[in-house]
Amino acid sequence: MIKRVLFFWVYLFFCLACFLLVFEGIYRYQLVDFYRPELRANNRPVDLGEARRRTLLAMGDSFSVIPPNDNWVNFLRLHLPSHRVINAAVPGTGIFESLYMAPGRFRQFQPQVFIYQVYVGNDLQDIRRPLNWRTMTLPRYVYGFMCSYLGLRSLTFANYRLAQLLSSPGPEGQQRPDPPFSPATYPKSVTIYTQAEPHTLEDTVLARGERGRDLATLIDGIKKLCSYAGPQCRQYVVVIPDAGQVSDFYLEHLRQLGARVSDPQGLQRDDYPFFIRLKEGLAAAGVQVLNPLPLFQEHERQGQRLYYSNDTHLKPGGQSLLGEFILKRLLADGLAPKAGADGGRQ
């Protein structure tokens, strides 16, 4: 009897392992376009079909799609009517997921301009998730270990789809409220990872320790990502800072969540090591790295809150500011006529 029970569990584990490996292979090679619903939701059918205009392709995470009608990609779409702007960003993804999507997206759209969005707050966590068995539940610890150390990246997709099914979408077109900060209403995942690795933000910004090695992985990944672009494609990386880098107002919120910061001035420097290393690492590949942090800090000093108090994302005003920042750089590089930029402002 004991042997039969043992055989059953061994057989069940074997079948589960085989399923995960097969699913991982299908996901990595995108034999099925797992993110087609996001591509259709974030773009007009006419843009996905026609290719007469010059094409700008944007990839990134939730910072490029939230809010759905007020993100920086839509800002470019409105102000660059001479270009077909394709938003291929997907919430909950990082450099690995972007690399899996890239061959199909570049083959389909063949862009003349490519912009990849990086977020300081969690892009390195997407490479190696904080693990701390003292502060995390066993399921979350196992999930993080399987994603980061066993390399089962398809689990991030499964977790993303499950979160979509369990969440209730808010009404579209309605302005999102911004109540005062409360640790109880902050995204649970941010709180959990902050408490699991309290120094992760400072280590990320200063590119030190294991986070420095994660940054090297990110740089290599972006190089490979940009290699899918043609030789005539201009390539940019825009680095969205964490809210704690922008002002003490947000930094205090992170401290209340459990973050530990020993050098707040270093955290809020314009030329912070994360950005400098990214810029230097991508220079040889001809990729321009854009840093909106000084602009964000200036507007915060003037009393304009760019980030939500109980979320990590930019408000519509912050998204518009970011879009204008990127647009000015594109115009300065001669990638679009100024008349096209004005056309969307009528």
N, C-alpha and C positions, 0 to 999 in steps of 0.2 A: 504493500500500500504506500509506504514512504517513497519507494522508488518511482511509483507511478506519479505521485504528486510532484516529486522533484523533476521528473522528466517533463511534466506538463509545464512547469514554470520555466525550465530551460528552453523548451520549445517555443513558449510564448515570447520569451526574451529574444530568441533568435529571429522569430518572425517580425517582431517590432524593430529590431536592428536593421533587418533587410529592408523593411518598409521605409525607415528613415533614410537609409543610404540611397535608395532609389529616388525618393522624393527630393533629397538633397541634389542629386545629379540633374533631375528634371528642372529644379529651381535654378541652379547655378548656370546651366546652359540655356535657360529660358526657352525650353522646348515648347512651353506654353507661356504666352505673354501674361504673367501674373498681375501686372500692373496696368493692363489695358483699361479697366474701368476708370482709374485715376486720369489716364491720358485723355479719355473722352470727356470726363467731367470738367477738366481744366482748360479745354480748348474747344473752339468752334469747329463744327464739321467741315466748313469751308476751308479753314486753315489746315486741318489734317489732310485734306484732299489735294488742294492746289499747291503748285510749287513755282508760280510765275514770279513772285517777289523774292527778294533776298531773304534768307531765313536766319533767325536768331533762335538758338536752342538753349533753354535754361534747364538746369538740373539742380536738385538740392533736396531739402527735407521740408518739414511743415512750415518753416519760415518763408518758403516760396509759394505756399498755397493758402495760408491762413492770414487774414480773413479771405474767404473765397473770391470776393469782388474787389478787395482793396489791397492786394499784395503788390510787391514791387514789380513782378512780372507783368501783371495787368497794367501797371502804370506805364511800363515800356510799350506795351501793346497799344495803349491809347495815344501815346506821343510819338510813335514810330509807324505811321500808317504805310510808309514805304517798305516796311519789313513784315514778313510773316513771323510772328513771335509764338514759339511753341513752348508751352510749359510742361516739362516732363518730370517735374519734382514730385516726390511722394513722401507724405509724412511717415515718420518712424524709420526712415532709411539712413544709411551712412555710405561710406565710400565703397564698401564691398557690394552692397545692393546696387549702387550706381554703376559699378563695373559690370555686373551681370546684365543690366539693362542696356548699357552703352552700345554694344554692337548693333542691336536691332534699331535703336533710336537714331544713331548716326546714319545707318544704311537707309532708313526710311526718309529722313529729313535732309540729309546732306547740307548742314548749316554753313553759312559764311561767318557767323559769329557764334561762339559758344561761351556761356557763363555758368560756372559751377559755384554754388553757394555753400559756404562752410560756416558752421556755428560753433563758436569756441566752447559754449556751455556743455555740449554733449557729443561732439563728433569723435573725440578720442574715447569716450565711453562706449560708443558704438563699436570701436575696435576691441576694447578690453573693458568689460563691465566690472564695476567695483564689486568685490565679493567679501563678505564679512559674516560668518556664521553666527556671530554674537548678536547682530542687529537685524538679520534677514530671516524670513521664513524659509523653511527647507525647500518648498517648490520654487521660490524665486532664486534661491542659491543654486539649485540644480539647473534651472533654466539658464542663468548667467554662465555657469561653468560649461554647459554643453554648447552654448553659442560662442563663447570666447576661447575656450581651451580645447574643445573637441571640434570646433569649426563647423558646427551644424547651423549655418546661417539661415537655412529655410525655416528654422524655428522662429526667427524674428518676423518672418512673413506670417506664419501661423498665429503668432501672438498679436500681430497688427490686425489681422482679419477678425480674430476673436474679440479684440477690444472694440472694433467697429460694430459687431453684432450686439455687444452688451451695452453700448452707449446709446443714448437717445439724442439724435441730432437736434440742434436748436433751430429756431425759425430763421429762414434766410432773409436777408435784406434788413434785418433789425439790428440796430446798434447794440453792441455787446456792453453790458454794464461793467464797471470797474470798482467794486467795493473796496474798502480799506483792507490792508494786508492782514491775513490770519493764517497761521501755520496749519489750521484744521482744513482750510479750503485750498491750500496750495496743491499742485499735482502730486499725487502720492509717490509716483516713481522718482521724482526729483528729491523728495524728502528721504526716501529709502536709500538712494544712492549717495546722497550727501552725508547721511549718518554712517553709511558703510565705509566711506572713504572721505573723512572731513576735509582733507587737504587737497582733494582732487582738482578744484577750480584753480587754486594757486599753483599747484604743480603743472596744470595744463597751460596757464597763461605764461608761466616762467619757463616752460618746457624743460622741466627737471625730472630726474629719476626715471621711473618706468613710463611716466607720461611723455617724457622726452623721446623715449624709444617708440612710443605709440605715434608721436608726431612724425617720426621718420617713416613709419608705415603709411601714414596718411599721405605724405609727400610722394612716396613711390606710387601709391594708388592713383593720385591725381595725375602724375606723369603718364601712367598707363591709360587713364581715362582720356586724357587729351590726345594720346597717340591715335585714337580712333578718328580724330578730325583730319580733314584733308589739309594739304600744305598751304592752301589759301585761306584757311579758317583762322580768324583772330580769336584768341582764347584768353579768358579772364577768370579769375577766382575772386569772389567778393567774400570777405571775412566779417560775419556779423558778430559783434562782441557780446559777451555775456552781460546781463544787466548790471552785475556787480562791478564790472569794469567801468561802467558809465557814470555812476554816482554812488555816494555813500548811502543814499536813500534805499537803493536796492541791495547794497552790500549788507546793510543791517538786517534786512529781511533774510538773507542767506545765513547770516550768523544765527538768527533765531531758529533756523531749520537745522542747525548743527554744523555749519561750515566753520572752519578755522582758518584765519588769515593772519599771518605774522607780518606781512609787508603790504599794507593797503596801497601805499604810494606806488610800489612796483607793479601792483595789480592794475592800476589805472594809468600807467604810462602809455603815451601814444605809440612809442616804438617798442612794444612789449616783445619778449623773445619768441612767443608763438608766431606772431606775424613776421618778424624778421627772418626766422628760420624758414618759414614757408616761402617768403619772397625770394630768399637766396637759393633755396632748393629748387624752385621752379624757373629761375631766371634763364638757365641754360636751355630749357625747353621752349622759351619764348612766351611763357604764360605771364600775363600781367596780374599782379595781386593787389586788390583794392582794399583800403582800410578806412571805413567810415567812422571809426571810433572818435577821432577829434571832433568831427561834425556832430555826432551824437552828444558828446560831452558838452559842447557849446550850447546846444539847445536845452539840455537838462539844466545847465546853469541859469538859463533864462526862464526856467520854471515850466518848460514843456515836458511832460512825462511821456516818454516814448514807448515804454514797456508797461504791460499790465501789472498791477500790484500783486495779484494772486496767480500769476502765470509767467512763463518764461518768454512769451511771444511779444512781438511788437504790436502796438496799437495801429489803427489805420493811419494816423498821423506819422508814426515812425516808419511805416511801410512807404508812404509817399515821399518822405525825406530820403529814404534809401533809394527809391526809384529815381528821384531827381539827381541824386549823387551819381548813380551809375549812368544815367542819361547824359549828364555833362561830360563824363569821361568818354563815352562813345562819340559824342559830337566833337570833342577835342581831338580824338583820334581820326576824325574824318570818316567815320563809318556810316553816317547818315546826314543828309542835307538838313540844315537848320529849318528850312521851310517845312520839312516833314515833322520836325519836333513841335513846331507851332501848330501844325494842322490839327492835332488832337485837343487843342485848348479852346477851340471855338465855342 
